[in-house]
Amino acid sequence: MKGQKDDRTNEIKEICYWYLISKFFELFDTIFFVLRGKQSQVTFLHVYHHTNMAVSTWVFIRYNQGTQSMIMGACNSFVHVVMYAYYLLAALGPSIQRYLWWKRYITVLQIVQFLLILSYLCSLCFYGCRVGTVFIVFSALNTLSFLVLFIHFYLKAYKKRK
């Protein structure tokens, strides 16, 4: 029985480290934007979000080994699969790009993600989980900052001006 638990713990740690590595790869977006001369895409939101995710993921892996926080990473990974699938399709050129009407809905999906994560964090407070209060508050404030920034981005990018 103990061997199975140790195997499961090692599998979870490995998944967490791969997730952490993915967060650092996402930071490379900024470098690629700069190298391609796409300075308009190097926004405060972009730099803040990706830097914050890399650092906070490292903090969670280092100091909070509970599996309760993995659901947030799974939710974030799903959103990134959708987002990077969009970018892959967009990179295939104009013949594909005309069918990519759903870019704005990626931002909506990100906003929904933050709302779900905030709800999940609230549930952790009420159901006495092993995640420390400090990590719950840290995550909630982080997620709230992302929510505000992504709503601001959505309104600026997609709402028609009067």
Residue, then its C-alpha position, 0 to 999 in steps of 0.5 A: m500500500k505504501g509503495q502505491k502511495d509513494d508512486r502516486t506522490n511521485e507522479i503528482k510531483e512530476i506533473c507539477y514540475w512539467y506544469l512549472i516548466s510550461k509556465f516558464f516556456e510561456l514566458f518565452d512568448t515575450i522574448f519571441f514577441v520582441l524578436r519579431g518586432k511585435q512590441s504591441q503584444v508586450t503589454f503589462l497584462h502579458v508580462y505580469h500574467h506570465t511572470n506571475m504564473a511562473v513565480s507563483t507556480w514555483v512557490f506552490i510546488r515548493y511550499n504547498q504539496g497538496t493536490q487540492s491546488m492541482i485543479m487550478g493548474a488543470c483548468n489553466s492548462f485546458v485554457h492554454v490548449v485552446m489558446y495555443a490551438y488558436y495560435l497554431l491555426a492562425a499561423l497557418g495563414p490567411s486561408i485558415q485565419r478567415y475561419l478564426w472568428w472565435k478569438r474573443y471567446i478565448t478571453v471569455l474562457q480565461i475570464v470564466q476560468f478565473l471565476l471558477i478558480l475563485s469559486y473553488l478557492c472559496s470552497l476550500c475555505f469552507y470545506g477545511c482542506r489541507v491547503g493553507t490559508v496563506f496560499i488560498v488568500f495568495s491565490a485568490l488575490n492573484t486570480l482576482s488581479f488576473l480577472v480584473l486585468f482580463i476584463h479590462f483587456y476584453l472591454k478594451a479589445y472587443k467592446k465597440r466604442k460609442 
